[in-house]
Amino acid sequence: MDEMSFVLIKEVTKRFGTVTAVDNVSLAVEKGEVFGLVGSDGAGKSTLLRMAATMIPPDSGSISIKGLNVIHDRQKVKMIMGYMPQRFGLYQDLTVNENMQFFMDIFGIFGDERKRRLERYLGFSNLLPFLDRPAGKLSGGMKQKLGLACVLVHEPELLILDEPTNGVDPVSRMEFWDILFSMKRQGMTILVSTSYLDEGEKCDKIALMHKARILNVDNPDNLKQGFPDLEEAVIERIRDIEIPK
């Protein structure tokens, strides 16, 4: 594991009472990489991402982002990281424009830069025609794209996304990933969890997580070698663990 990796997770464990949500997990994410976490519900993906996003501390182990410890350097980490949880906190009664203005206020973005970023990130998201529509009246896919635009508005170096397209229609999922690829081309590092294995195949590297532990880390082509697709490969890998031969 490269100590110079952009995101470095070393032997991290997190428990909630008697339940171990993350068990001695180590991962390395390189700069400019789209790194996917795949696995069933309850595998520990969300807990791991929340720790990386400085939301909760690990019980043991360490997480660093760009050499900054997520506990000791929390405020510095938050300035270079954007985090979008499963239920992102859009203000439903505010319009698309007002939500963006609110997040730009939070991040201290003013003057001409404000207009540039509004046009850029709502343009990416195809939301410019809906500036005056309340967020609560957007479709599920449009809400997710607005949430992403709000997270991107301070132009973070690392983007952490927790199942961002869960329950979103296929066309909106494709548009969402188009935005992510655009961000990757500009050098952004992306750490994303997904329950859709076709999205896992879009990642540069993926980690298969099951029952709080990492089973495999590799690129999608290697992981699905010998199987028709990634879904079959993942099912077989989990079956091997659950039902030893």
C-alpha positions in Angstrom: 0.0 0.0 0.0 1.5 3.3 -1.1 1.9 5.8 1.7 1.7 8.6 -0.8 -1.8 7.6 -2.0 -4.3 10.5 -2.1 -6.7 8.6 0.2 -5.1 6.1 2.6 -7.2 3.9 4.9 -5.2 1.8 7.2 -6.6 -1.0 9.4 -9.8 0.9 10.2 -12.4 -0.6 12.5 -15.8 0.9 13.6 -18.3 -0.6 16.0 -21.7 0.4 17.1 -22.4 -1.3 20.3 -22.0 -5.0 19.7 -22.1 -4.6 15.9 -18.9 -4.3 13.9 -19.7 -2.2 10.9 -16.2 -1.9 9.5 -13.6 -4.6 10.4 -9.9 -3.9 9.9 -10.3 -2.3 6.5 -7.3 -1.0 4.5 -7.6 0.8 1.1 -5.6 3.2 -1.1 -7.1 5.5 -3.6 -4.8 7.3 -6.1 -5.2 10.9 -7.2 -7.5 11.3 -10.2 -9.0 7.8 -9.8 -12.6 6.8 -9.7 -12.7 4.2 -6.9 -15.9 2.2 -6.3 -17.1 0.4 -3.2 -19.5 -2.3 -4.1 -21.4 -4.8 -1.9 -24.7 -5.7 -0.4 -26.7 -3.5 2.0 -25.2 -3.6 5.5 -21.7 -4.4 4.2 -20.3 -1.3 5.8 -19.8 0.9 2.8 -21.7 3.9 4.2 -19.9 3.7 7.5 -16.5 3.6 5.8 -17.4 6.6 3.6 -18.7 8.6 6.6 -15.4 8.0 8.4 -13.4 9.2 5.3 -15.7 12.2 5.1 -14.8 13.2 8.7 -18.4 12.6 9.9 -17.6 9.9 12.4 -14.2 8.8 13.9 -12.9 5.3 13.5 -12.4 3.2 16.7 -9.0 2.2 15.5 -6.8 2.6 12.5 -6.3 5.8 10.5 -7.5 7.6 7.5 -5.6 10.3 5.6 -6.5 12.5 2.7 -3.7 14.2 0.8 -1.6 13.5 3.8 -4.0 15.1 6.3 -5.5 13.0 9.1 -9.3 13.1 9.0 -9.5 13.5 12.8 -6.6 15.8 13.7 -6.8 17.9 10.5 -10.6 17.7 10.1 -11.1 21.4 9.1 -8.4 21.3 6.5 -9.8 18.0 5.1 -13.2 19.5 4.8 -11.9 22.3 2.6 -10.5 19.9 0.0 -13.3 17.3 0.2 -17.0 17.2 -0.9 -19.4 14.6 0.6 -22.8 13.6 -0.7 -24.6 11.2 1.6 -27.5 8.9 0.6 -30.0 11.5 1.8 -28.5 14.8 0.8 -29.8 17.8 2.6 -31.4 20.0 -0.1 -33.9 22.6 1.1 -37.1 21.5 -0.5 -38.8 24.8 -0.3 -35.9 26.7 -1.8 -35.5 26.9 -5.6 -32.6 25.4 -7.5 -31.0 28.8 -7.6 -31.6 29.5 -3.9 -30.1 26.1 -2.9 -26.9 26.9 -4.9 -26.7 30.4 -3.5 -27.0 29.0 0.0 -24.1 26.6 -0.5 -22.0 29.3 -2.1 -22.6 31.4 1.0 -21.4 28.6 3.2 -18.2 28.2 1.2 -17.5 31.9 1.0 -17.9 32.2 -2.8 -18.6 35.8 -3.9 -18.4 38.3 -6.7 -18.0 37.2 -10.3 -16.8 33.7 -9.2 -20.3 33.1 -7.9 -21.9 33.5 -11.3 -19.3 31.4 -13.0 -19.7 28.5 -10.7 -23.5 28.7 -10.8 -23.5 28.5 -14.6 -20.8 25.9 -14.7 -22.2 23.3 -12.3 -25.9 23.8 -13.1 -24.8 23.7 -16.8 -23.1 20.4 -16.3 -26.3 19.2 -14.6 -28.7 20.5 -17.2 -30.5 22.5 -14.5 -30.1 26.0 -15.7 -33.6 26.0 -17.2 -35.0 25.2 -13.8 -33.4 27.9 -11.7 -36.8 29.0 -10.2 -38.2 25.6 -9.6 -38.4 24.5 -5.9 -36.1 21.6 -5.2 -39.1 19.6 -3.7 -40.7 19.7 -7.2 -37.8 18.2 -9.0 -37.7 14.6 -10.2 -35.5 12.2 -8.2 -32.7 12.3 -10.8 -32.8 16.1 -10.9 -32.6 16.3 -7.1 -29.5 14.1 -7.2 -27.9 16.3 -9.9 -28.7 19.4 -7.9 -27.2 17.8 -4.8 -24.0 17.0 -6.7 -23.9 20.6 -8.1 -24.1 21.9 -4.5 -21.3 19.6 -3.4 -19.1 20.6 -6.4 -19.6 24.3 -6.0 -16.5 24.8 -3.8 -14.5 22.7 -6.3 -13.1 20.0 -4.0 -10.1 17.8 -4.9 -11.9 14.7 -3.5 -15.5 13.8 -4.0 -17.1 11.2 -1.7 -20.5 9.9 -2.9 -22.6 7.3 -1.0 -24.9 5.4 -3.4 -25.7 8.7 -5.2 -27.9 7.1 -7.9 -29.9 4.7 -5.7 -33.5 4.7 -6.9 -32.8 7.0 -9.9 -34.0 6.2 -13.4 -31.5 4.8 -15.9 -31.2 8.0 -18.0 -30.6 10.2 -15.0 -28.0 7.6 -13.7 -26.2 7.9 -17.1 -26.3 11.7 -16.9 -25.0 11.6 -13.3 -22.0 9.5 -14.4 -21.3 11.8 -17.3 -20.8 14.6 -14.8 -18.5 12.4 -12.7 -16.4 11.5 -15.8 -16.2 15.2 -16.6 -14.9 15.9 -13.1 -12.4 13.0 -13.4 -11.0 14.5 -16.6 -10.3 17.7 -14.7 -8.2 15.8 -12.1 -10.8 15.2 -9.4 -10.5 12.0 -7.2 -13.8 10.2 -6.7 -14.7 7.7 -4.0 -18.1 6.3 -4.6 -20.3 3.5 -3.3 -22.9 1.9 -5.5 -25.4 -1.0 -5.4 -25.4 -1.0 -9.2 -22.7 -3.3 -10.5 -22.9 -1.8 -14.0 -21.7 1.4 -12.3 -18.9 -0.6 -10.6 -17.7 -1.5 -14.1 -17.2 2.3 -14.8 -14.7 2.7 -12.0 -10.9 2.5 -12.4 -10.8 0.2 -9.4 -13.3 -1.3 -7.1 -13.4 -2.9 -3.6 -15.8 -5.7 -2.9 -17.1 -5.2 0.7 -19.0 -7.9 2.5 -19.9 -8.2 6.2 -17.7 -5.3 7.2 -14.6 -6.6 5.5 -12.9 -6.1 2.1 -12.9 -9.3 0.0 -11.1 -8.0 -3.1 -9.6 -4.9 -4.5 -8.8 -4.7 -8.3 -9.9 -3.2 -11.5 -13.3 -4.4 -12.8 -11.8 -6.4 -15.8 -9.7 -8.5 -13.5 -12.4 -9.1 -11.0 -14.9 -10.3 -13.6 -12.3 -12.5 -15.4 -13.9 -15.8 -16.3 -17.4 -14.5 -15.7 -19.9 -12.9 -18.2 -20.1 -9.7 -16.1 -19.2 -8.1 -12.8 -22.5 -9.2 -11.1 -21.8 -12.9 -11.7 -18.3 -12.5 -10.4 -19.4 -10.7 -7.2 -22.2 -13.2 -6.5 -19.7 -16.1 -6.9 -17.1 -14.5 -4.7 -19.7 -13.9 -1.9 -21.0 -17.4 -2.4 -17.5 -18.8 -1.9 -17.3 -17.0 1.4 -20.7 -17.9 2.6 -20.6 -21.6 1.5 -17.0 -22.8 1.5 -16.3 -25.6 -0.9 
